[in-house]
């Protein structure tokens, strides 16, 4: 959507609604104003391409025991101080491009289709939905022979979610904390994430991940609220309760292992499938 200023556009991919000047990128580093058009600045560059166990996404109830080709680019629309992939998600285009591999949708699809040991392709590592056009273009070429998985923070517009869901077989979506945490620490919006989870759960297989951070989201009260809300969508919606480790700009000590198991038990009062992670 264009603003009144001809040289500026307002990006609608996520709730930040960045005002982007001609030739510049938004906060995520992956949406660019190119002659008044909102284009993918990270197209068609990949920072990582590897075969992973499906459980690493993490997905525990979607083709368990299988492997999937995992692809990541660069850029993210959140500013998580604990990001484990910050070297690609928070890197600038100038910093990262010399280290990227260039693969068009057709080239990536051909690689995925040729890999007999992988069930499909997972878009992961950075925030993939800021490059939703690339996902759709690739998915059109690999489905239904191969599965398409998206690992996302879920903090994108309803329009983006509705555009990708017809081409998606499974998602893992982060649910990181309460509204204040999203707003003040991450630059995101909790209600947008919750809307993404609801939309995706009605369309494809969904699992949710919560990274448990001491002093942030490690109380029984928070976990009960989260698990009860997820159970309202479906008590069979899988939840991954994952241990935090210090990363990037966050030096809070690692989550005690017993806290992860305890909170997983709390969530299990509401949800059928709860999985402790990183323990």
N, C-alpha and C positions, 0 to 999 in steps of 0.2 A: 504494500500500500504506500503511495506517495504522500508526502506532506506538502504544505503550501510552498515550501522552498524547492525549486526545481532541482537543486544540487543535492537534496537530501531525501532519503527514504526512511520509513519507519518499518522495521522488521517485525513480522508477526509470527515468526517461528516459535518463539517462547515468550513467557510473561515479562521479560525484560523490556521488550518493545524498543530496542536500541534505535536511536536516530543516527543513521549512517550517512556520512558525507560521501560524495562522489570519489571513487577510487579507494575508499577506506573499508575496514571490516568492523563488525560489531564486536561486543565483548567476547563472544565465543571464539573469534578468530576464524570462523568458517562461513560466515555470511558476509557478502561483499556487495557494495553498491557499484555496479558496473553499468555506467550510462543509464542510471535510473532503474535498473533491474536488480532484484535481489537474487544473487547467484551463489553457488557453492564455491568458496575460496579454496577449499581443500580437495576439490575434484581434479583429477581422479587419483589422488595420492594416498598410498598406504604406508603406515609406519611399521605395521606388523602383520604377518600372515603365517599362521601355524595351526597344526592339528592338535586339538585339546580333547581330553575326556569331557563329555557333556556335563558331568557333575561339577566341573570347574567353572561353569558359567555363572552361578550354579543353578543347575536344573537336576532335580532328583527323581522326578516323576514323568519325565519326557524322554523316552527311549533310553532308559538307564543301561549303563555298560557300553554305550556307543561312543564314537568320536565324531568331532565336528570341526570343519575348517573355520578358523577364527580370523577375522579381518578387522583391523583398526586403522583409523586415519589420525588426524590431530584436531584439537580444539574441544572446548566444553563450555556450556552456558552457565555452569555453576562454579563457585569458587571454594570448593571444599578444602579446608586447611589440612586435612588428613589424607588427601588423594594419594593412592598408591601408584597411579600411573601419571603423575604430574609432569614427567619429562616429555610426554606427548600430549596430554590433555591441556596443559597450561603453556605449552611452548608457542612461540610466535611462528607465523608462516616463514619468515626469514630464517629463523633458527632451525626449523625442522625440515624444510624442503630438501636440503642437500642429503638428507638421510632417508628420504622417501623412495618408495617404488611406485612407478606409474602403471596403473592397471585400469583400463576402461571397464565398463560393466560387462561387455562381451568377453574380454580377456579373463576377468575374475570368474565369470560364469563358466567358461570353458575349463578353468582349473578345477572348480568345484565339481563339475560334471564328470571329470576324468578320475576323480579320487574315489575309488570303490570302497575304501575303508572308512570314509566319512559320510555321515547321513545327510550332510548339507553344509550350510554356511551360517556362521554366527557373526553378526556385526557387534563389535565390543571394543574394549580397551579404552577408547575415548568415549565421548557421547555421540553415538551414531545418528540419532534422529535430527541433529542439526544439519545432516547431509541426507535428508530423507529421499531426495530424488535419486541418489546413487543406489540406495537400498531398493527402491521400487524398480529401477531399471535393471538391476541384477536379478532380483527376485522373479521378474517376468520371464527371465531366460532360464532359470533353474527349476522352477516349480512346474509340474508336481513331482518331477523325478527326485528332487532334493528338498530337504526341509530348510526353512528360513527362520533363524532365531535372532532376536534383538535383545541386547543387554543394555538397559537404559536407566537414566535417573527419572524418567517419566515427566520431567518438567518442561513439557512442550505444549503447544496449542492443541485444542481439540481438532482443528483442521488437519494438522500434521498427523495426529494419531489416526484419524479417520482415513487419511490417505494411505497409510502404510498397513493398516490392519488387514485389508483384503489379501495382502501378499505375505502375511506373517503366520507361522505355525506355532511359535512359542515366544514368550517374553519373560525375562527376569527384570523386575522393576524395583528400584530402591525406595524404601520408605525410611527416611533418615532421622526424623525427629518431629517436634511440634512446630506450629506455625511461626513462633518467635525464632526458633533455631534456623528455619529455612530463610526467613526474612533478614535476620541480623547477621548470620554467619555465612550463609551460602549464596545469598542473592537469588533465592528461589521462592516458590510459592507452594505451600502444602496442599491447598485446595486443588491446584492444577494437577499435582501428582496423584491425589486421590481420585480425581476425575479420570486420569489416564488408566489407573488400575481398574476402575469400574468398566470403562470402555473396553479395555483389552480382555478382561475376564469374560465379557459377553461374546468375544469374537475368537479367541485362541487360548491355548494353554498358557497359564500365567503362574509364576512363582514370585514371591516377594522376598527381598533381602533387607534386614536391618542390621547395620553395623553398630554394635553396642559400645558406646564411648562413656567412660567413667565421668560422672558429674553432668552428663548431657542428656542421655536417654536410657539410663540404667536402673530406673526405679520400677518397682512392681506396678505402681499406678500407671505409668506410661505404657508399660507392656500390656497391661490389662485393657487399656483404652484402645491400643493398636489392634490387639488380637480380637477384641470384641467387634471392632469396626470391620476387620477383614472377614470375620465369621458372618457378619451381616451380608456380605457378598456371597460367601460360601464357606462353611466350616471345613471343606476339603481343599481350600486354597492353601498350598504349601507356603510355609514361612521359614526362612533361613535366619537364625539368630547367630550373628557372626562376631567373633572376637576382633577388637580393634588393636592395632599396633601403631606406635608413633611413626608418622610419615610427614614428608613435605614441611609444612610450617606448624605442625601440631606436636608438642612434646609432652602431652599428657601421658602418664605411664600406661602400659598395656592393660587391657581389661583382664581382671582375674578370671581364670578358667572357671572357677566355681560360680562366678556371676553369670557367665554365659549359660551354663547348665541350669542354674536356678531360673533365669528368665525364660529359657526354653520350656521349662516345666510350667511356669506361669502361663505362657502362651498356649500350652497344651491343654489348659482348662477350657479353651474356646475352639481350638483348631485341631483337626485330626492329624495333620502332618507338620511337625515342627522339627527342624534339623539344626543342631549346634554346628557352627563352622569355625575353622581356624583354631581348633582346640587340640 
